[in-house]
Amino acid sequence: MKTPLTEAVSTADSQGR
């Protein structure tokens, strides 16, 4: 389940946002 939405959330989590 690789969607742009989940990817965006993963990126934000990585940035500690």
GROMACS elastic network, one bead per residue, 0.5 to 0.9 nm:
[ bonds ]
;  ai    aj funct       b0    kb
    1     6     6  0.83236   500
    2     5     6  0.83681   500
    2     6     6  0.66786   500
    2     7     6  0.68781   500
    3     6     6  0.53819   500
    3     7     6  0.61003   500
    3     8     6  0.85875   500
    4     8     6  0.60410   500
    4     9     6  0.86675   500
    5     8     6  0.51675   500
    5     9     6  0.64199   500
    5    10     6  0.87124   500
    6     9     6  0.50789   500
    6    10     6  0.61553   500
    6    11     6  0.86208   500
    7    10     6  0.50044   500
    7    11     6  0.61831   500
    7    12     6  0.86299   500
    8    11     6  0.50800   500
    8    12     6  0.61972   500
    8    13     6  0.85906   500
    9    12     6  0.50586   500
    9    13     6  0.61076   500
    9    14     6  0.85695   500
   10    13     6  0.50624   500
   10    14     6  0.61847   500
   10    15     6  0.86831   500
   11    14     6  0.50361   500
   11    15     6  0.63006   500
   11    16     6  0.87097   500
   11    17     6  0.88484   500
   12    15     6  0.50441   500
   12    16     6  0.63150   500
   12    17     6  0.53204   500
   13    17     6  0.57635   500
   14    17     6  0.75777   500
